[in-house]
Each structure stands twice: as structure tokens, then as C-alpha cells.
């Protein structure tokens, strides 16, 4: 691992604002603009995020790592360049250690194709400040809106309660979420053995079991993609396939089964839903992929 020289230049901008939030963007072979990948414009995404908070880009051994570093430098972001792919969990944990060392209160996590809504960071902080149980919020997230279908991700069973534009959730995905740094210090980092899929859900279940809250602010919606989605029709119903590569399917299946087993006693509804989703995903793969 090497820390890019851009780290020396970026803090000049960061010092002008309070060190409240550090955002991390994890990259691995992001496509260049104009290559046919919808929603991918790394430089534009980094600029939009850097306008709202301090940002560190953790690159997981991209084949075009120099270009990723150039995009980060142009947006005044710090860069960590890993010589091997540490997965989402390992990369986020690197940024979490920086957040702890520098005294940031929150760590915001984003994917390489995440387009943060304007004002989202300050909006999430304000939501936590006015929430009647704000001191118990461990994870605060924006709404995640599917780029293909234009609808929110959440299944009805994901929502525990909703009031005044805030949803209390069973779990939230990594991209577009802020995690309270003190919670990571108390309960430990993301589980690196999981590598990628279900890493975020494991953390949310862990913090909820410890008495913390996971909430979502419905005022901010962020376009998001899961895999390379394609839409099909079956018996009059819309069916969406993610077309993930085999390695992702392996991690998704292995990790979902493990975390469903581990948290079955704490949240049986989440665990059963996760296993059922694996079954329906397998059917979609057989029929359409």
C-alpha cells in the first residue's frame, strides 16, 4: 500500500471546513467515461463529493491505477493505492483508521459510480442532530434509487418504522451511508473475510444488536446500480437480473448464508428474506442470464 502524493495537496482545501466527515470512495477498475457504462464518471463523482466533505480514494489494485489517481488529484482527494484487491471491507477499514486518527466523527462510504446528491452530507448530519434519538444513530443513509427501474431498493420488510421523512431500517447498503466512527471503535471494523457482498448488512445487524439505529433520510435519493441490470418479462411481471460475474455470485451466496445463520436469532425476518432472495436469484440466473 502506498499513500499518493496528492494527500499533501488536498488537506489545504479540507482545513477550511470542520473535520466532521471523511468520505471514502473504493475503486477497482472503474470504466472511463464514454465506454458505455451508464452512471460511471469517476472524476465527476469525486468532484461532487469533494465539494461536501474531505475525501480519500482507496484503489484496490486497478489495472489503470494511474488514471484513478489522476482523477482523485484533479478533485483534490487523497489516494491510497493498494497493490492487491482488499475488497470493500478492507478498503473501508483503511479509511476508517484515517478517520479515527484524524478525529472525524463520521465515515461516509461510496462506490466508484456513486453520484452523491447535492447537500446530502450536511443533510444527513442535520437529520441526525434533530432526530429524537440522534445519539443512537450508528448508520445514516440516503435513499438508493435503481438506475434501471427508477424505484427505491427497499423491500417493505426492510423498514422497521417511518416518520417525518426518516426511515428506521434493518440494514442499508455501503454506498451512500455514513457510519459513526465511535461505533466502529466500539464494535470493531468491517469484517474483511466477507470481502465484498453482505459486508454492509453484517455491520448494520451488528450495530442494531448492540442497541444502535440504522436510518435513512428520504429527502436525498442517489442513483445506484447493482451489477449490470437487465429487465425481462415473465408471466406479466417485471424481472430484473443483475448479471454479476461468478466471483460475485460466490461471495453473495456464501456471505448471505453465513450472516443469515449468524443473526437468525436476532433478526429472523431479515435472515429468512436473505435466503429467499438467494433462491429467487438462482431462478433468474437459470431462466434469463
C-alpha positions in Angstrom: 0.0 0.0 0.0 1.2 3.5 -0.8 -0.3 6.8 0.0 -0.4 9.1 -3.1 1.4 12.4 -3.1 -2.0 14.1 -3.7 -2.6 13.7 0.1 -0.2 16.6 0.6 -2.2 19.0 -1.5 -5.8 18.0 -0.7 -5.8 18.9 3.0 -5.3 22.6 2.2 -8.9 22.6 1.0 -10.1 20.3 3.8 -8.7 22.5 6.6 -11.2 25.3 5.6 -14.1 23.2 6.9 -14.7 21.3 10.2 -13.3 17.8 10.3 -16.7 16.3 10.8 -17.0 13.8 7.9 -14.4 11.8 6.0 -15.8 10.1 2.8 -14.1 7.1 1.2 -14.6 6.0 -2.4 -13.5 2.5 -3.1 -12.4 1.9 -6.7 -11.5 -1.2 -8.7 -11.1 -1.0 -12.4 -13.6 1.9 -12.9 -14.5 2.4 -16.6 -13.5 5.6 -18.3 -16.3 7.9 -19.4 -17.7 7.1 -22.8 -17.0 3.4 -22.6 -20.7 2.5 -22.5 -21.1 2.0 -18.7 -24.1 4.1 -17.5 -23.5 6.2 -14.5 -19.8 5.9 -14.5 -17.8 9.2 -14.5 -15.3 8.9 -11.6 -13.9 12.4 -11.9 -17.3 14.0 -11.8 -18.5 11.9 -8.9 -15.4 12.7 -6.9 -15.8 16.5 -7.5 -19.4 16.4 -6.4 -18.4 14.6 -3.2 -15.3 16.7 -2.5 -17.5 19.8 -2.6 -19.3 18.4 0.5 -16.5 16.9 2.6 -12.9 15.6 2.8 -12.4 12.5 0.6 -10.0 9.6 0.4 -10.0 7.3 -2.6 -8.9 3.8 -1.9 -8.0 2.0 -5.1 -8.0 -1.8 -4.9 -5.2 -2.6 -7.4 -6.9 -1.3 -10.6 -5.1 -2.1 -13.8 -5.4 1.7 -14.6 -4.4 2.9 -11.2 -2.5 5.9 -12.5 -5.7 7.2 -14.2 -7.7 6.7 -11.0 -5.0 8.7 -9.1 -5.2 11.4 -11.7 -9.0 11.7 -11.2 -8.5 11.9 -7.5 -5.8 14.6 -7.7 -7.9 16.7 -10.0 -10.7 16.6 -7.4 -8.3 17.4 -4.5 -8.8 14.0 -3.0 -6.3 11.9 -1.1 -5.4 8.5 -2.6 -4.4 5.1 -1.2 -3.2 2.7 -3.8 -3.3 -0.9 -2.8 -1.1 -3.4 -4.6 -3.7 -6.1 -4.3 -7.5 -6.1 -4.0 -8.5 -6.0 -0.4 -12.2 -6.0 -1.1 -14.8 -3.4 0.1 -14.3 -4.3 3.7 -10.5 -4.0 3.7 -10.6 -0.7 1.8 -13.2 0.9 4.0 -11.3 -0.2 7.1 -8.2 1.6 5.8 -10.2 4.8 5.6 -11.8 4.2 9.0 -8.3 4.1 10.5 -7.6 7.5 8.9 -10.9 8.9 10.2 -10.1 7.7 13.8 -6.6 9.1 13.7 -7.8 12.5 12.4 -10.7 12.8 14.7 -13.6 12.6 12.2 -17.0 11.9 13.7 -18.4 10.1 10.7 -17.1 8.0 7.8 -19.2 8.2 4.6 -18.8 5.3 2.2 -19.4 5.4 -1.6 -18.9 3.2 -4.6 -16.9 4.3 -7.7 -20.2 5.1 -9.6 -22.0 6.9 -6.7 -23.3 10.3 -7.6 -23.9 12.0 -4.3 -26.9 14.3 -4.2 -26.2 18.0 -3.5 -26.3 18.8 0.2 -26.6 15.2 1.2 -23.7 15.1 3.7 -24.9 18.2 5.6 -28.4 17.0 5.3 -27.7 13.7 6.9 -25.8 15.5 9.7 -28.8 17.8 10.3 -31.2 14.8 10.3 -29.1 13.1 13.0 -29.0 16.4 15.0 -32.8 16.8 15.0 -33.7 13.2 15.4 -35.2 12.4 18.8 -32.8 9.5 19.2 -30.0 11.1 17.2 -27.3 10.0 19.7 -28.3 6.4 19.0 -27.9 6.6 15.2 -24.9 4.5 14.0 -25.6 4.5 10.3 -27.3 7.3 8.4 -28.0 6.7 4.7 -29.6 8.3 1.6 -32.3 6.6 -0.4 -30.9 4.3 -3.1 -32.7 4.6 -6.4 -32.3 1.9 -9.1 -30.9 3.5 -12.3 -32.7 0.9 -14.5 -36.1 0.9 -12.9 -36.1 4.3 -11.2 -37.5 2.8 -8.0 -36.2 2.6 -4.4 -34.4 -0.5 -3.4 -36.1 -1.2 -0.2 -38.4 -4.1 0.3 -41.3 -3.4 2.7 -39.8 -5.8 5.2 -36.6 -3.7 5.3 -38.4 -0.8 7.0 -38.9 -1.0 10.8 -40.6 2.4 11.2 -41.1 5.6 9.3 -41.9 9.1 10.4 -41.2 12.7 9.3 -39.2 11.6 6.2 -36.9 9.3 8.2 -37.0 5.5 7.9 -35.6 3.2 10.5 -34.1 0.2 8.6 -33.0 -3.3 9.3 -29.9 -2.6 7.2 -28.5 -0.2 4.5 -26.0 -0.7 1.7 -22.5 0.7 1.8 -22.8 3.3 -0.9 -24.3 6.5 0.3 -24.1 5.6 4.0 -22.4 7.4 6.9 -21.1 5.3 9.8 -20.4 6.9 13.2 -16.7 6.5 13.8 -17.2 5.9 17.6 -19.3 2.9 16.7 -16.5 1.4 14.7 -14.2 2.0 17.6 -16.6 0.3 20.0 -17.8 -2.7 17.9 -14.9 -3.2 15.6 -14.3 -2.7 11.9 -16.0 -4.2 8.9 -15.5 -8.0 8.6 -12.7 -8.4 6.0 -13.2 -12.1 5.5 -16.5 -11.3 3.8 -14.5 -9.3 1.2 -17.5 -7.7 -0.6 -21.1 -8.7 -0.6 -23.2 -8.5 2.7 -20.3 -6.7 4.4 -22.6 -3.7 4.9 -25.6 -5.7 6.1 -23.4 -7.6 8.7 -22.3 -4.2 10.1 -25.9 -2.9 10.3 -27.1 -6.1 12.0 -24.2 -5.9 14.4 -24.8 -2.3 15.4 -28.5 -2.9 15.8 -27.9 -5.8 18.0 -25.8 -3.6 20.2 -28.7 -1.1 20.6 -27.8 1.4 17.8 -30.1 2.6 15.0 -29.8 2.4 11.2 -31.8 5.2 9.5 -32.4 6.6 6.0 -33.3 10.2 5.1 -35.9 10.1 2.3 -35.1 13.7 1.2 -32.0 12.6 -0.6 -32.1 10.0 -3.4 -28.9 8.7 -5.0 -28.9 6.8 -8.3 -27.4 3.4 -7.9 -26.7 0.2 -9.9 -26.4 -3.4 -8.8 -24.4 -5.3 -11.3 -25.2 -4.8 -15.0 -29.0 -5.0 -14.7 -31.2 -6.2 -17.5 -35.1 -6.2 -17.4 -37.2 -9.2 -18.6 -40.8 -10.1 -18.5 -42.2 -13.4 -17.1 -45.9 -14.2 -16.7 -46.7 -10.5 -16.9 -44.2 -9.5 -14.2 -41.0 -7.5 -14.5 -37.9 -9.5 -13.6 -34.5 -7.8 -13.1 -31.3 -9.7 -13.5 -28.0 -8.3 -12.1 -25.7 -10.4 -14.4 -23.0 -10.5 -11.8 -19.8 -12.4 -12.6 -19.3 -15.8 -10.9 -17.0 -14.5 -8.3 -19.6 -12.0 -7.0 -22.2 -14.8 -7.0 -19.9 -16.9 -4.9 -19.4 -14.2 -2.3 -23.0 -13.1 -2.3 -24.2 -16.7 -1.7 -21.5 -17.7 0.8 -21.8 -14.5 2.8 -25.6 -14.3 2.8 -25.9 -17.9 4.2 -23.2 -17.2 6.8 -24.7 -13.9 8.0 -28.3 -15.3 7.9 -27.2 -18.1 10.1 -25.3 -15.8 12.5 -28.1 -13.3 13.0 -31.1 -15.7 12.7 -31.9 -15.4 16.4 -31.6 -11.6 16.4 -33.5 -10.8 13.2 -35.2 -13.9 11.8 -37.2 -11.9 9.3 -34.0 -10.4 7.7 -32.3 -13.8 7.7 -35.2 -15.6 6.0 -35.7 -12.9 3.4 -32.0 -13.1 2.5 -32.1 -16.8 2.0 -35.3 -16.5 -0.1 -33.6 -13.9 -2.2 -30.8 -16.3 -3.0 -33.3 -18.8 -4.2 -35.2 -16.4 -6.5 -31.8 -15.0 -7.8 -30.8 -18.5 -8.7 -34.1 -19.0 -10.7 -33.5 -15.7 -12.5 -30.0 -16.8 -13.5 -31.2 -20.1 -14.8 -34.1 -18.5 -16.8 -32.5 -15.3 -18.1 -28.7 -15.0 -17.7 
